Amino acid sequence: MPREQVTEIVAEMVANVMSVAVAPGDRVAAGDTVVLLESMKMEIPVLVEAAGAVRAVKVAPGDVVQEGDALLEIVAD
């Protein structure tokens, strides 16, 4: 049985979490927006690079994240 390939989606900058568009178990396609961040009054969508299933969501709206903080985990197809 092959091992799961888990990708961790991380914040690229210090930001506030405005919204989370997915929950554990949801399916995502490449290019889907999964989290919306706000930094310096700009909205920054966080996109997934490959299709898969959401394994874990590690943030909630209102959280403040630092550069490199995990936002969620995706299990690749």
A tleap script that builds the chain and sets N, CA, C and O, in Angstrom:
source leaprc.protein.ff14SB
mol = sequence {
  NMET PRO ARG GLU GLN VAL THR GLU ILE VAL
  ALA GLU MET VAL ALA ASN VAL MET SER VAL
  ALA VAL ALA PRO GLY ASP ARG VAL ALA ALA
  GLY ASP THR VAL VAL LEU LEU GLU SER MET
  LYS MET GLU ILE PRO VAL LEU VAL GLU ALA
  ALA GLY ALA VAL ARG ALA VAL LYS VAL ALA
  PRO GLY ASP VAL VAL GLN GLU GLY ASP ALA
  LEU LEU GLU ILE VAL ALA CASP
}
set mol.1.N position { 0.849 -1.183 0.000 }
set mol.1.CA position { 0.000 0.000 0.000 }
set mol.1.C position { 0.895 1.247 0.000 }
set mol.1.O position { 1.776 1.368 0.851 }
set mol.2.N position { 0.678 2.179 -0.947 }
set mol.2.CA position { 1.515 3.378 -1.000 }
set mol.2.C position { 1.245 4.305 0.186 }
set mol.2.O position { 0.143 4.340 0.733 }
set mol.3.N position { 2.274 5.048 0.564 }
set mol.3.CA position { 2.128 6.013 1.656 }
set mol.3.C position { 1.394 7.249 1.158 }
set mol.3.O position { 1.496 7.618 -0.011 }
set mol.4.N position { 0.657 7.878 2.057 }
set mol.4.CA position { -0.016 9.131 1.714 }
set mol.4.C position { 1.023 10.221 1.478 }
set mol.4.O position { 2.005 10.332 2.213 }
set mol.5.N position { 0.793 11.015 0.452 }
set mol.5.CA position { 1.650 12.172 0.210 }
set mol.5.C position { 0.923 13.393 0.752 }
set mol.5.O position { -0.042 13.873 0.156 }
set mol.6.N position { 1.396 13.889 1.889 }
set mol.6.CA position { 0.751 15.016 2.566 }
set mol.6.C position { 1.521 16.292 2.251 }
set mol.6.O position { 2.740 16.354 2.413 }
set mol.7.N position { 0.794 17.306 1.801 }
set mol.7.CA position { 1.383 18.615 1.531 }
set mol.7.C position { 0.864 19.586 2.568 }
set mol.7.O position { -0.342 19.676 2.800 }
set mol.8.N position { 1.770 20.309 3.189 }
set mol.8.CA position { 1.387 21.316 4.165 }
set mol.8.C position { 1.350 22.666 3.459 }
set mol.8.O position { 2.339 23.078 2.853 }
set mol.9.N position { 0.231 23.345 3.534 }
set mol.9.CA position { 0.078 24.685 2.968 }
set mol.9.C position { 0.449 25.665 4.071 }
set mol.9.O position { -0.109 25.606 5.167 }
set mol.10.N position { 1.394 26.573 3.790 }
set mol.10.CA position { 1.890 27.487 4.818 }
set mol.10.C position { 1.667 28.947 4.422 }
set mol.10.O position { 1.524 29.283 3.246 }
set mol.11.N position { 1.644 29.797 5.444 }
set mol.11.CA position { 1.525 31.243 5.217 }
set mol.11.C position { 2.841 31.772 4.674 }
set mol.11.O position { 3.915 31.388 5.137 }
set mol.12.N position { 2.753 32.646 3.700 }
set mol.12.CA position { 3.962 33.234 3.113 }
set mol.12.C position { 4.339 34.556 3.760 }
set mol.12.O position { 5.372 35.139 3.428 }
set mol.13.N position { 3.502 35.037 4.689 }
set mol.13.CA position { 3.774 36.308 5.357 }
set mol.13.C position { 2.947 36.387 6.630 }
set mol.13.O position { 2.043 35.580 6.846 }
set mol.14.N position { 3.258 37.355 7.463 }
set mol.14.CA position { 2.444 37.628 8.640 }
set mol.14.C position { 1.112 38.177 8.148 }
set mol.14.O position { 1.083 39.103 7.337 }
set mol.15.N position { 0.009 37.610 8.634 }
set mol.15.CA position { -1.308 38.027 8.142 }
set mol.15.C position { -2.402 37.604 9.108 }
set mol.15.O position { -2.191 36.780 9.998 }
set mol.16.N position { -3.571 38.188 8.909 }
set mol.16.CA position { -4.779 37.775 9.625 }
set mol.16.C position { -5.551 36.807 8.742 }
set mol.16.O position { -5.630 36.997 7.528 }
set mol.17.N position { -6.120 35.773 9.346 }
set mol.17.CA position { -6.962 34.839 8.607 }
set mol.17.C position { -8.356 35.450 8.514 }
set mol.17.O position { -9.023 35.647 9.529 }
set mol.18.N position { -8.792 35.747 7.288 }
set mol.18.CA position { -10.123 36.326 7.085 }
set mol.18.C position { -11.188 35.240 6.977 }
set mol.18.O position { -12.259 35.350 7.574 }
set mol.19.N position { -10.884 34.175 6.201 }
set mol.19.CA position { -11.847 33.090 6.041 }
set mol.19.C position { -11.126 31.810 5.639 }
set mol.19.O position { -10.030 31.830 5.078 }
set mol.20.N position { -11.783 30.699 5.947 }
set mol.20.CA position { -11.296 29.373 5.561 }
set mol.20.C position { -12.406 28.746 4.735 }
set mol.20.O position { -13.531 28.607 5.216 }
set mol.21.N position { -12.108 28.364 3.498 }
set mol.21.CA position { -13.138 27.897 2.558 }
set mol.21.C position { -13.311 26.382 2.540 }
set mol.21.O position { -14.154 25.871 1.803 }
set mol.22.N position { -12.526 25.652 3.340 }
set mol.22.CA position { -12.573 24.190 3.313 }
set mol.22.C position { -12.627 23.638 4.733 }
set mol.22.O position { -12.350 24.335 5.710 }
set mol.23.N position { -12.994 22.358 4.811 }
set mol.23.CA position { -13.031 21.630 6.080 }
set mol.23.C position { -12.390 20.265 5.850 }
set mol.23.O position { -12.292 19.818 4.707 }
set mol.24.N position { -11.953 19.596 6.916 }
set mol.24.CA position { -11.389 18.258 6.736 }
set mol.24.C position { -12.341 17.351 5.964 }
set mol.24.O position { -13.542 17.307 6.231 }
set mol.25.N position { -11.771 16.628 5.001 }
set mol.25.CA position { -12.556 15.727 4.161 }
set mol.25.C position { -12.975 16.330 2.839 }
set mol.25.O position { -13.335 15.598 1.917 }
set mol.26.N position { -12.938 17.658 2.722 }
set mol.26.CA position { -13.303 18.310 1.456 }
set mol.26.C position { -12.294 17.969 0.369 }
set mol.26.O position { -11.109 17.791 0.649 }
set mol.27.N position { -12.761 17.878 -0.863 }
set mol.27.CA position { -11.902 17.679 -2.030 }
set mol.27.C position { -11.564 19.048 -2.606 }
set mol.27.O position { -12.411 19.940 -2.648 }
set mol.28.N position { -10.313 19.207 -3.052 }
set mol.28.CA position { -9.885 20.455 -3.681 }
set mol.28.C position { -9.214 20.146 -5.008 }
set mol.28.O position { -8.636 19.075 -5.195 }
set mol.29.N position { -9.300 21.094 -5.919 }
set mol.29.CA position { -8.643 20.990 -7.227 }
set mol.29.C position { -7.503 21.998 -7.272 }
set mol.29.O position { -7.508 22.985 -6.537 }
set mol.30.N position { -6.544 21.747 -8.125 }
set mol.30.CA position { -5.436 22.687 -8.296 }
set mol.30.C position { -5.991 24.068 -8.627 }
set mol.30.O position { -6.850 24.212 -9.496 }
set mol.31.N position { -5.495 25.071 -7.930 }
set mol.31.CA position { -5.936 26.440 -8.165 }
set mol.31.C position { -7.073 26.898 -7.275 }
set mol.31.O position { -7.425 28.077 -7.294 }
set mol.32.N position { -7.665 25.993 -6.489 }
set mol.32.CA position { -8.746 26.392 -5.578 }
set mol.32.C position { -8.210 27.290 -4.467 }
set mol.32.O position { -7.110 27.073 -3.959 }
set mol.33.N position { -8.994 28.298 -4.097 }
set mol.33.CA position { -8.672 29.135 -2.944 }
set mol.33.C position { -9.157 28.417 -1.700 }
set mol.33.O position { -10.333 28.066 -1.602 }
set mol.34.N position { -8.253 28.195 -0.741 }
set mol.34.CA position { -8.622 27.465 0.471 }
set mol.34.C position { -8.668 28.360 1.705 }
set mol.34.O position { -9.418 28.091 2.643 }
set mol.35.N position { -7.869 29.424 1.703 }
set mol.35.CA position { -7.827 30.365 2.827 }
set mol.35.C position { -7.675 31.765 2.245 }
set mol.35.O position { -7.005 31.966 1.232 }
set mol.36.N position { -8.312 32.725 2.907 }
set mol.36.CA position { -8.156 34.120 2.517 }
set mol.36.C position { -7.475 34.844 3.669 }
set mol.36.O position { -7.993 34.885 4.785 }
set mol.37.N position { -6.309 35.414 3.386 }
set mol.37.CA position { -5.549 36.160 4.382 }
set mol.37.C position { -5.667 37.652 4.104 }
set mol.37.O position { -6.012 38.069 2.999 }
set mol.38.N position { -5.372 38.450 5.133 }
set mol.38.CA position { -5.342 39.909 4.984 }
set mol.38.C position { -4.062 40.409 5.622 }
set mol.38.O position { -3.746 40.079 6.765 }
set mol.39.N position { -3.331 41.212 4.863 }
set mol.39.CA position { -2.106 41.820 5.374 }
set mol.39.C position { -1.987 43.213 4.782 }
set mol.39.O position { -2.107 43.389 3.569 }
set mol.40.N position { -1.755 44.191 5.623 }
set mol.40.CA position { -1.607 45.587 5.190 }
set mol.40.C position { -2.790 46.022 4.310 }
set mol.40.O position { -2.612 46.678 3.283 }
set mol.41.N position { -3.982 45.644 4.733 }
set mol.41.CA position { -5.241 46.007 4.060 }
set mol.41.C position { -5.400 45.404 2.668 }
set mol.41.O position { -6.226 45.861 1.879 }
set mol.42.N position { -4.602 44.370 2.370 }
set mol.42.CA position { -4.729 43.666 1.095 }
set mol.42.C position { -5.204 42.242 1.366 }
set mol.42.O position { -4.737 41.596 2.305 }
set mol.43.N position { -6.132 41.754 0.542 }
set mol.43.CA position { -6.586 40.373 0.638 }
set mol.43.C position { -5.662 39.480 -0.180 }
set mol.43.O position { -5.357 39.773 -1.336 }
set mol.44.N position { -5.220 38.386 0.436 }
set mol.44.CA position { -4.304 37.466 -0.231 }
set mol.44.C position { -4.928 36.072 -0.246 }
set mol.44.O position { -5.009 35.426 0.799 }
set mol.45.N position { -5.372 35.596 -1.416 }
set mol.45.CA position { -5.914 34.240 -1.475 }
set mol.45.C position { -4.782 33.209 -1.425 }
set mol.45.O position { -3.739 33.388 -2.054 }
set mol.46.N position { -4.999 32.139 -0.677 }
set mol.46.CA position { -4.037 31.033 -0.622 }
set mol.46.C position { -4.610 29.916 -1.484 }
set mol.46.O position { -5.709 29.425 -1.225 }
set mol.47.N position { -3.862 29.519 -2.508 }
set mol.47.CA position { -4.320 28.527 -3.476 }
set mol.47.C position { -3.588 27.207 -3.275 }
set mol.47.O position { -2.444 27.184 -2.822 }
set mol.48.N position { -4.265 26.094 -3.620 }
set mol.48.CA position { -3.588 24.802 -3.609 }
set mol.48.C position { -2.978 24.561 -4.981 }
set mol.48.O position { -3.517 24.997 -5.998 }
set mol.49.N position { -1.846 23.860 -4.999 }
set mol.49.CA position { -1.143 23.625 -6.250 }
set mol.49.C position { -1.552 22.328 -6.931 }
set mol.49.O position { -1.377 22.178 -8.140 }
set mol.50.N position { -2.105 21.378 -6.151 }
set mol.50.CA position { -2.468 20.076 -6.719 }
set mol.50.C position { -3.760 19.573 -6.084 }
set mol.50.O position { -4.098 19.935 -4.956 }
set mol.51.N position { -4.467 18.740 -6.824 }
set mol.51.CA position { -5.729 18.190 -6.332 }
set mol.51.C position { -5.489 17.235 -5.170 }
set mol.51.O position { -4.430 16.616 -5.065 }
set mol.52.N position { -6.485 17.125 -4.304 }
set mol.52.CA position { -6.391 16.203 -3.180 }
set mol.52.C position { -7.547 16.380 -2.226 }
set mol.52.O position { -8.577 16.960 -2.569 }
set mol.53.N position { -7.361 15.869 -1.019 }
set mol.53.CA position { -8.375 15.960 0.031 }
set mol.53.C position { -7.777 16.696 1.223 }
set mol.53.O position { -6.608 16.510 1.560 }
set mol.54.N position { -8.589 17.528 1.850 }
set mol.54.CA position { -8.135 18.262 3.029 }
set mol.54.C position { -8.054 17.278 4.195 }
set mol.54.O position { -9.040 16.631 4.547 }
set mol.55.N position { -6.876 17.178 4.779 }
set mol.55.CA position { -6.683 16.270 5.914 }
set mol.55.C position { -6.878 17.004 7.240 }
set mol.55.O position { -7.464 16.455 8.173 }
set mol.56.N position { -6.391 18.240 7.325 }
set mol.56.CA position { -6.497 19.009 8.568 }
set mol.56.C position { -6.493 20.491 8.256 }
set mol.56.O position { -5.783 20.946 7.359 }
set mol.57.N position { -7.291 21.245 9.003 }
set mol.57.CA position { -7.289 22.704 8.938 }
set mol.57.C position { -6.709 23.182 10.267 }
set mol.57.O position { -7.207 22.812 11.331 }
set mol.58.N position { -5.675 23.988 10.210 }
set mol.58.CA position { -4.947 24.372 11.417 }
set mol.58.C position { -5.175 25.821 11.838 }
set mol.58.O position { -4.573 26.282 12.807 }
set mol.59.N position { -6.043 26.548 11.117 }
set mol.59.CA position { -6.339 27.944 11.442 }
set mol.59.C position { -7.837 28.177 11.393 }
set mol.59.O position { -8.598 27.364 10.870 }
set mol.60.N position { -8.240 29.309 11.952 }
set mol.60.CA position { -9.647 29.716 11.944 }
set mol.60.C position { -9.700 31.218 11.681 }
set mol.60.O position { -8.724 31.926 11.930 }
set mol.61.N position { -10.841 31.711 11.175 }
set mol.61.CA position { -10.963 33.150 10.968 }
set mol.61.C position { -10.648 33.915 12.260 }
set mol.61.O position { -11.084 33.536 13.348 }
set mol.62.N position { -9.888 34.991 12.114 }
set mol.62.CA position { -9.491 35.796 13.262 }
set mol.62.C position { -8.099 35.469 13.779 }
set mol.62.O position { -7.511 36.261 14.514 }
set mol.63.N position { -7.561 34.305 13.401 }
set mol.63.CA position { -6.202 33.950 13.810 }
set mol.63.C position { -5.196 34.868 13.127 }
set mol.63.O position { -5.444 35.371 12.031 }
set mol.64.N position { -4.061 35.080 13.783 }
set mol.64.CA position { -2.933 35.778 13.189 }
set mol.64.C position { -1.859 34.721 12.932 }
set mol.64.O position { -1.490 33.972 13.837 }
set mol.65.N position { -1.364 34.664 11.705 }
set mol.65.CA position { -0.336 33.694 11.349 }
set mol.65.C position { 0.978 34.398 11.047 }
set mol.65.O position { 1.005 35.548 10.608 }
set mol.66.N position { 2.054 33.686 11.291 }
set mol.66.CA position { 3.399 34.170 10.999 }
set mol.66.C position { 3.878 33.497 9.719 }
set mol.66.O position { 3.343 32.463 9.320 }
set mol.67.N position { 4.873 34.075 9.083 }
set mol.67.CA position { 5.456 33.463 7.893 }
set mol.67.C position { 5.917 32.044 8.227 }
set mol.67.O position { 6.646 31.830 9.196 }
set mol.68.N position { 5.483 31.073 7.410 }
set mol.68.CA position { 5.862 29.679 7.613 }
set mol.68.C position { 4.893 28.873 8.468 }
set mol.68.O position { 5.031 27.653 8.560 }
set mol.69.N position { 3.911 29.529 9.102 }
set mol.69.CA position { 2.918 28.790 9.894 }
set mol.69.C position { 2.069 27.897 8.992 }
set mol.69.O position { 1.709 28.291 7.883 }
set mol.70.N position { 1.751 26.699 9.471 }
set mol.70.CA position { 0.892 25.774 8.727 }
set mol.70.C position { -0.549 26.275 8.744 }
set mol.70.O position { -1.073 26.643 9.795 }
set mol.71.N position { -1.183 26.287 7.576 }
set mol.71.CA position { -2.591 26.655 7.470 }
set mol.71.C position { -3.462 25.407 7.376 }
set mol.71.O position { -4.490 25.307 8.046 }
set mol.72.N position { -3.043 24.452 6.538 }
set mol.72.CA position { -3.778 23.201 6.407 }
set mol.72.C position { -2.917 22.142 5.767 }
set mol.72.O position { -1.833 22.420 5.257 }
set mol.73.N position { -3.425 20.899 5.803 }
set mol.73.CA position { -2.731 19.769 5.187 }
set mol.73.C position { -3.625 19.174 4.105 }
set mol.73.O position { -4.830 19.013 4.296 }
set mol.74.N position { -3.013 18.850 2.964 }
set mol.74.CA position { -3.718 18.238 1.832 }
set mol.74.C position { -3.077 16.879 1.551 }
set mol.74.O position { -1.852 16.763 1.500 }
set mol.75.N position { -3.907 15.855 1.369 }
set mol.75.CA position { -3.418 14.551 0.932 }
set mol.75.C position { -3.609 14.505 -0.578 }
set mol.75.O position { -4.733 14.563 -1.079 }
set mol.76.N position { -2.495 14.402 -1.293 }
set mol.76.CA position { -2.529 14.439 -2.768 }
set mol.76.C position { -3.215 13.199 -3.331 }
set mol.76.O position { -3.182 12.119 -2.741 }
set mol.77.N position { -3.843 13.391 -4.503 }
set mol.77.CA position { -4.473 12.273 -5.211 }
set mol.77.C position { -3.418 11.362 -5.801 }
set mol.77.O position { -3.752 10.361 -6.436 }
savepdb mol mol.pdb
quit
